[in-house]
């Protein structure tokens, strides 16, 4: 019985370490900046530390000011962590390539 309890504790600690590993690094392209929702829609590559394939999805940002740094078409490196509800949130990002999208005034704006 003690052996089973110890084994369960070890498995729990290992699986907890995988899920609580904290932060995960990723790269992708911003498809949309959803300011009202505090989210970015990103097409990202595989996130190996999470065993996640590349896909397109929305991510919340930890600080809404992060949205000021990106435009649709920007390529970014970003860091993900789980929030208090278990959802993924971007805790840090760096623009690695500026968008060449034209603004409504017809000019190209890059950040």
N, C-alpha and C positions, 0 to 999 in steps of 0.2 A: 504494500500500500504506500509506504513512504517513497519507494522508487517511482511509483506512478505520479505522486504529488511533485516530487523533484523534477521529473521529466516535464510535467505540465508547466511548472514554473519556468524552466529553461526555455521551452517553446514559446511561452507567453512573453518572456523577456526578449527573445530573438525577434519574434514577430512585431513586438512593440517597438523595437529598435528600428526595424525596417520602416514602419509607418511613422514613427516619431523622429526619423532621421533629420527632421527639420526642413532644410531648404533644398530645393532642386533647381538646377540651372537648365535653361532652355534657350532656343533661338527661334525666331519666326518673323513673319511679315504681318504687319497690322492691316487688317481689311477694313475695319471701322472703329471709330472712336465714339463710344456711347456715353457722352458726358452726363446726361440725365440719370443714367443707371450706374455710373461709376465703373464702367467696364470697357475692356478692349476686346474686339473680335480678332483673333490671331490664328493664322495658319502656321503651326509649329512642326518642327521635326520631332523624331523620337525623343522621349525623355527617359533615358535608360534607367536612371535611379528610381523611377516610379513604374518601370516596366510598362510604359505607355507608348503606343505607336503614334506616329505623326498624324495630325488631324487638324481640323478647324473648329475652334470653340471660343466661347466667351470666358473671360477671366475678370474677376473684380480686382480693383487696385486698392492697396492699403491706404494710399493717400491720393485723393482726387487731383491734387496738383500735378501728379505724374502724367495726367492726360494732356496737360499743356505742352509736354515735350514731344508728342508724337502726332502724326497725321496718317491717314490711310495711305498705304504704300511704304511707310517707314519700315526698315528692317531693324529688329531689336534683339538684344540679349536680355533675358529677364530671369528673375529668381522667384520661385513659387514656394509657398508654405501653406500649411493648413490653418484655417481660421478656427475660432472657438466652436464653430458648428460643424467642422470637418470638411468645409468647402475649400477649394484652392483659391489663393489670393496672391497677386503679384506684390512682392515686398520691395523689389528693386528692379529698375530697368535702365538700359543704356541704348541709345539710338546708335546703330552701327552703320546705317545708310539712310539718307534723307529721302523723303518722298519727292517725286517730281510731279505730283498731282497739281493741276491748276486750280486756283481758288476761283470763287464766283466772280471776282473782278478781272479774271483773265490773266492774272500774273502768276508766276510760279513762286511759291513760298516754301522755303525749307527751314527746318529747325535743327 
